[in-house]
């Protein structure tokens, strides 16, 4: 599953959605269900890792440039 770690987030989400769709099929065997479920769990973990990496990168960029930003309170409508 190492090749999936180098894929971009959008491709991984597409694969995860496809896996979920396949799991929702009524005529899938138990063996295939378990295989697809395992694949979905792995894809989900990789997606979470990529989101965490992105969050960390944004946090670093904001921290490095916080003196240059003007923060405004977000107004809800």
C-alpha positions in Angstrom: 0.0 0.0 0.0 3.1 2.2 -0.1 2.2 3.6 -3.5 -1.0 5.1 -2.1 1.0 7.3 0.3 2.5 9.2 -2.6 -0.9 9.8 -4.3 -2.5 13.2 -3.9 -5.4 13.6 -1.4 -8.1 14.1 -4.1 -7.2 10.8 -5.8 -7.2 9.0 -2.4 -10.7 10.4 -1.6 -12.0 9.3 -5.0 -10.7 5.8 -4.3 -12.2 5.8 -0.8 -15.6 6.9 -2.2 -15.4 4.1 -4.9 -14.6 1.6 -2.1 -17.6 2.7 -0.1 -19.8 2.4 -3.2 -18.5 -1.1 -3.8 -19.2 -2.1 -0.2 -22.8 -0.8 -0.5 -23.5 -3.2 -3.4 -25.9 -5.9 -2.4 -24.3 -8.8 -4.2 -20.8 -8.5 -2.8 -19.4 -11.6 -1.1 -18.3 -11.6 2.5 -14.7 -12.2 1.5 -14.8 -9.2 -0.9 -16.6 -7.1 1.7 -13.9 -7.7 4.2 -11.2 -7.0 1.6 -12.9 -3.7 0.6 -13.5 -2.7 4.3 -9.8 -3.2 5.0 -8.8 -1.2 1.9 -11.2 1.6 3.1 -9.7 1.7 6.5 -6.2 2.0 5.1 -7.3 4.7 2.6 -9.0 6.6 5.5 -5.9 6.5 7.6 -3.7 7.7 4.8 -6.2 10.6 4.1 -6.1 11.5 7.8 -2.3 11.5 7.7 -2.3 13.8 4.7 -4.8 16.2 6.3 -2.7 16.3 9.5 0.4 17.0 7.4 -1.4 19.9 5.6 -2.6 21.3 8.9 0.9 21.2 10.3 2.3 23.0 7.2 -0.4 25.7 7.4 0.3 26.1 11.2 4.0 26.5 10.5 3.4 29.1 7.7 1.0 31.1 9.9 3.4 31.0 12.9 6.3 32.1 10.7 4.3 35.0 9.2 2.0 35.9 12.1 3.5 39.4 12.3 2.5 40.0 8.6 -1.1 38.9 8.9 -4.1 41.0 9.9 -6.6 38.7 11.6 -10.2 39.7 11.5 -13.1 38.1 13.4 -15.3 36.0 11.1 -18.9 37.2 11.1 -21.6 34.5 10.8 -24.6 35.3 8.8 
